[in-house]
Structures are given as C-alpha cells and as structure tokens.
Amino acid sequence: MTRTAAPSTRGLLLSEYLISLVRADAPIPGPSLSEIALIGRSNVGKSSLLNLLVGRRALARASGTPGKTRALNVFRWGERCYLVDVPGYGWARAGQDDRAAWRRLVERYVEQRPTLRGVLWLLDIRRDPSADDLAMGTLLAQRKMPTLVVLTKGDHVTRGRRAARIAAIAATLRMGPEALLVTSARSREGAEELRDAVLSFLD
C-alpha cells in the first residue's frame, strides 16, 4: 500500500514501505536506486528516526519490544533512494542462534551490498557506546563506509548535561564532538541535518 508523504522542498515526495529482506543479497523490487542504512542497537530508536527523516509519524512502526526487527525493512524515499532499517544488534534476551543470525545478516549487508551508499549509525545519547557499538564502528571503518553518527533521544538529556554526553561519546569513538548529530523524534531536532546528510551520501 502506497503512503503519500507531505510535499517536500527537496522533491522527495513519496515515502512507502516496500519489502522485508531476509538475505543480504536479496534484490529490491523496483528501480535500481542507492541505499541508505539505519543501523544501531535494539531499542535505539531507528524507526522513530526514520519517521523523523521522511517527515512521517508512522511510516515505520516503532516498537516497545527490543529485537522485533528481524529483517532488512526497505522503504522507498521519492525517486532518490531506499532507506533500509537494519535489525538492531545487542539484544541480550535474544537466543544465541538468533543473535548470530542477525549478526551475519547485518555484517553481510554492510560488507557486500554494492548499492549501499551511506549509513546513519544510531547511538543513544544517554549511554556510553557498548562493545557491540564499537564492533559496528570497526566494521563500518573497515568498509570505508560514509557514516554519520546520530545521537538519538536528545530530549531525554537536559541542556546542561548534553555537552558532557556528546564529549564522552565522541572521545570513546575517537571523533570530534562536532561530527555527532543530536536528534529527537519528539521535538524534531536534527531533521533537516539528517536530510542533508542523506543527500550528501547520494551526491
């Protein structure tokens, strides 16, 4: 079912869910377009960020149950690209076999997908990067994948604590604080910067 988004000044007029892929090499039905992936821990807010990015409230359904996304959920965004909601990693309550299968799917997608042009790597601003986060950062670096580090849930941290949280996460990632983008699905903070980042990946 096609879901039409509000008109955009950037010409990305149509947002729709297309398909869920259970293999990293599975084709996407439709035109050949670049792909932008949203990657992060379970419950980091990938669905909410996707909705923020495209200006829709419920294009992707956010779940209160970590680990619910078990496939590559593909959304078409206008005529420019596909947005791919990647299964969240690091859900401790998942079985060992499930976690291994999800890890293989994510790793193969990042390492081998020829149409992947960039990654929005989501981290929760309230928490220090985990071992799973750092492993994902290493994978993205090895692939030399254009990546924007997106700090989600910015509205959960007071303005007084924000600079300290950004600095702590940036230090762990060995990056400058200016390279991290703070977002909030609730207040819509960072929406325009997200769109600019996606367009820069495509250019």
N, C-alpha and C positions, 0 to 999 in steps of 0.2 A: 504494500500500500504506500503510495507516494504521499509525503507530508510536505506541504509547501511552507517555506520559511518566509518571514517578513522581508521585503526588499532590502538589499544591502547596497551601500555606496560603492562597494568593491566588486559588484557584479556577480557575487556568489549567491544566486537567488534560490537554489533548490537544495534542501537537505533531506536525505532519506536513508533509512536503514536498507541495506541490500541483502546481506548474507552473512552467515557464520561459517568460518572455515576451520576445519579440524586438522588440516595439514598445512605446513608452512609453504609448500609449493603449489597449493591448490589455486586454480585461476579464479579471478573475479569476473562474473558475467557482466558484459558491458564494454564500453570503450577502454582503450589502453590509457590509463592515467597514472600519474605518480601517486605514491602512498606516503602518508604521514602517520606515524605510530604514536600512541599514547601508552606509556609504559610506567609501571610503578608497583609498589606493594599493594596487597589486597587492602581494601578499605581506605586507600589514599585519596579517593575522590575522582577517579578517571571519568566516570560517567557524568558527574557534575561539571567537570572541566570541559568535556566535550560539548555539553549543552551551553556552557558559557561561551565557548569558542564560536559556535554557529548561531548564537542568539536565540536558542530554543529552550523551553523549560523542560521538555520531556522527550526529546528525540532519543536520547539514551536513557534507559531506566536505571536510576541509582538504586542500589540495594543496601539494606542494613545488614545483610548476611555476607561476611567476607568469603571470598573464594567462589562466588556464584558464577563469575565469568570464566568459562572453561574452553572457550574457542576464540578465534580471531574474529571479532564482530566488526563488520565493514559497513561504513556509511559513506555515501557519495555526497560531496560538498560542491555543488554547482558543476561547472564544466572543467574545474581545475584539478581536483584531486580526490582520492579516497582517504578517509580518516579511519584508522584501524585501532580499535580498543583491544589491547593485548591482555591476556589473562594476568591477573595480579600474582606476584610471587610472594613467598614468605609467609603463607598462612599456616601457622603451626598446627592447627587442628585438622588439617587435611592428612589423609593417609600417605604413607611413604610412596606408594606406587603412583598416586595421583600427583603428588608434588614432583616426582621425577618426570612424569609425562608432560606436565605443564612446563617444566623447565626445558625439556627437549624442544617443545613446540616454540617457546619464546626464543631460545638460543638459535634454532634453525631459521626462524623468521628473520631475526636481526642479522645473522651471518650470511644468509644465502638469498634473501629476497632481492632480485635485481631492480625492482621498481620502488624500493624503499628509499625515500629522498631525505628524510629527517625524522627526528624523534623529539617528542615532548616528554621529558623524563620527570616524573612527578615525585616529589618528596613532601612529607607532612612537616610544615614549619615548626610544629610543636615538639618534634622528635629528632634526635640525632640520627644520621644515616646508619642503617643496620649493616650487618655482614652481607645480607642479600643485596642491599642497595649498592654497596661498594663493588660486589661481584658484577652487578649490571653495569656500573660505571666502567669497569675494566673491559667488559665485553664491547661496549659502545666505543671506547677508545681504540681497542684493537681493530675494530671495523672501520675506524676513522669516520664514524657517522656524525653528520651535523646534528648537534643536540642542544636543546635549550632546557636548562634546569628550571623547573616550575615548582615553586613552593605553594602548596595548597593550604586552604583553611586559614588564610591570613586574618580573617575576622575573629578567630579564636585566640589571638595573641594581642595584648594591649600594645599601643603605640610605644610605650616606654620600654617594653621587652623586645620589640621587633628587631631593632638593630643588633642586639646581642644574639638573637636566634639566627639571623642571617649570617652574621660573622662566624658563629660557631659551625654552622653547616658548611659555609664556604671554606673554612680552614680544614675541615675534615676531607672535603673534596679537592683541596689544594687549588682553589679557584679564588678569584677576586669576588667580593660581595656584589659588585655591580653586574656580574654575569648571571645572577639569580633573579628570577622574576617572581614577585609575590602576587598571588591571586586569591580571590574569594568568590565562590559561586553565589554566595548570598548577597554581597554588595556589588558584584560585577567588577570588582577591581581587577585590572590587568587584562580585560577583554580585548581592547584594541591592540595592546602589545602582543598578545597571543596571535591575533590575526596577522599582524605584521611579520611575526616570526615564521608562520606557515608560508606566507607569500615569499619571504626571503629564501626558504628552503626550495621552493619551486623555481625561483629565478636562478 
